[in-house]
């Protein structure tokens, strides 16, 4: 077991848990990145717009799995969402999340 897994648990299980709770996928990449490839039914809100569109996320009344290209922007998005009362986790990069979602 790696140190990261020991500290944070297996991320795949967390993602499965959130999907079972009815989570939405939030893509925080740029529009051009989103147009190039995206997860079906993902909500697209670029990270730089998240603050001004926070109520859209809150009004969904669902947990959120945020993702980007590598996991860095989605980590920032997750932190912001949590600090504003949204149940959110970082899904990491798109390729990794797509594998976890099957």
Secondary structure, DSSP 8 states (H G I E B T S, - for coil): --HHHHHH--HHHHHHHHHHTT-EEEE-S-HHHHHHS--TT-EE--GGGTTTTHHHHHHH-S-EEEEESSSHHHHHHHHHHHHTT--EEEEEEHHHHHHHH-
